[in-house]
Every structure is written in structure tokens, then in C-alpha cells.
Amino acid sequence: MSVRQVPILSRFENAMVGIFLGGACVWLSFVACWWAAAMVHMYVGGVSVNMVIVAALTGLLAGIVLDALFLRRWIRGFYAARLWMLAIVYGALCVVAVASFMGLPVGTFALGLLAGAYAGRRQIHNPSRDIPGHGLRRVALFAALLTAGAALPIGLLALHEPSARELFRTMLGIRSWGAGVVVISLLCMALFGAQYWCSLGAAGLALRIGAKRA
């Protein structure tokens, strides 16, 4: 990963960044190998359940090895990593978060807050580059798009579930599929706005805290 040098992090921030990066690497590697093997098992064949387990454990081990080899380097370059690379990792984390919380936007919303905080801290470490004011808004917009964009298809799929339809009928009096689509769309728009402003607020807070300490 090509990075620019940034100031040395405090011990606390260094530890937090290490925990996040180390955990994300292990988790993504584990899930990628697990899901890949599981998809081959379900849709192609030739891969047993035991082989899926072995693939998942191999991914877990690979993540640990990657941490051992590169984690220190990743920590040093955390606030100077290429934005396109961060966007790819963020997208992958969003996919895992959606699956981990069974479609609920809890994990993606939390990731959006972390993205905002990261943008603010990155501006502290790179005050003349990358993410001045309008860039913070772009980060918040990106997080909001992914959070709401992931929630919309999940919500539309939920309308096909009898339990979800019954819930809509009981709580909102909605009986038609079209009305359900309108409600889901409005909820996703509200989620988009909430994610945008909360991520932007997290960025501003991180920026203000960093400026006071500086």
C-alpha cells in the first residue's frame, strides 16, 4: 500500500487504530474465505461442508499472518492511505455488517460514524491535503449512500416476508405492496439524512478535538 508519512500517533490512538485494523483484516479474510467456499458448496458443488470449515479457518489464519507482517506499517500509514483503497475496504466492511446484523442498518450506521471520525482525524494529520471542509461532506455523503443503499433492497425484500407484511398491517395499517414500498423508501431517505448528519457531526467533533489538542 503506497502511503505518505504522517505524524506519530498517540499511544491511545495507536492502540485503537491497531485494534480496528487488526480486527478488520482478520474478520474480512475469514468471511471472504468462508463465503467463497460456501457459495461454491451451494451453487457449484464439489466442496463439502468440512472443506467450507477448513476454508474459513484458513482465512482466519491468513488474516492473523497478514496482521503479524503488516499491521505496524498499516498503523503508521493509516491517515495517509489512498482514498480509493479505503473506499473498497469500507464497502467490504459494509457488506459484512449487513450480513452480521441480518439486514438491520446498525452495523453500517456505526461504520458511517467511524468514517466521519476518520475523516476529521485525517484532516488533523494532513491539514493541507485530501479532506478539507467540502471533503468531510463527501465522506458523510458516501457513508450515507452506502447505509441507505444497503437498507433499501433489504427492506424491499422484507416486504415479501409474511411476518413483515403482518407487522406493517398491524402497526401502520398498510395492506398493499405499493404502500409498503413507499414507506420503505421514506424510511431509507430518513436513514440517509440521519447517517449524513451524524457522520458529518462525528467528523466535526474529531476535527475540533484534534485542533484543541494541537
Helices and strands as residue ranges (DSSP letters): H 11-39, I 40-44, H 49-76, G 78-80, H 83-100, H 106-125, H 133-158, H 162-172, H 177-213
